[in-house]
Amino acid sequence: MIRKSSRRGRQRGQSSAEYVIVTMLAVLVLVQGGDSSPINQLASAMKDAYRGFAYAISYSTNLNAL
């Protein structure tokens, strides 16, 4: 019985290592690419949305809630 539990522990360690490697590769793929990377595109879209929101708030003259 002791052998089974040690074997399971090694399998858990191996699956954790595989998970870390796959996650690191996925992050590397998303970050690489300069301005055309998905992360940079997402950040740019969020900045544009915030600029529009800030402009709408600053343009509003009626600050009272309905």
Backbone hydrogen bonds, N-H to C=O, Kabsch-Sander energy under -0.5 kcal/mol:
donor,donor_aa,acceptor,acceptor_aa,energy
5,S,1,M,-1.5
6,S,2,I,-1.8
7,R,3,R,-2.1
8,R,4,K,-2.2
9,G,5,S,-1.8
10,R,6,S,-1.8
11,Q,7,R,-2.0
12,R,8,R,-2.5
13,G,9,G,-2.0
14,Q,10,R,-2.3
15,S,11,Q,-2.5
16,S,12,R,-2.0
17,A,13,G,-2.1
18,E,14,Q,-2.5
19,Y,15,S,-2.3
20,V,16,S,-2.3
21,I,17,A,-2.3
22,V,18,E,-2.6
23,T,19,Y,-2.4
24,M,20,V,-2.5
25,L,21,I,-2.2
26,A,22,V,-2.2
27,V,23,T,-2.4
28,L,24,M,-2.4
29,V,25,L,-2.3
30,L,26,A,-2.0
31,V,27,V,-2.1
32,Q,28,L,-2.2
36,S,33,G,-1.6
37,S,34,G,-1.1
39,I,30,L,-1.3
41,Q,37,S,-2.3
42,L,38,P,-2.3
43,A,39,I,-2.4
44,S,40,N,-2.4
45,A,41,Q,-2.3
46,M,42,L,-2.3
47,K,43,A,-2.2
48,D,44,S,-2.4
49,A,45,A,-2.2
50,Y,46,M,-2.2
51,R,47,K,-2.5
52,G,48,D,-2.3
53,F,49,A,-2.2
54,A,50,Y,-3.0
55,Y,51,R,-2.5
56,A,52,G,-2.4
57,I,53,F,-2.3
58,S,54,A,-2.3
59,Y,55,Y,-2.2
60,S,56,A,-1.2
63,L,61,T,-0.9
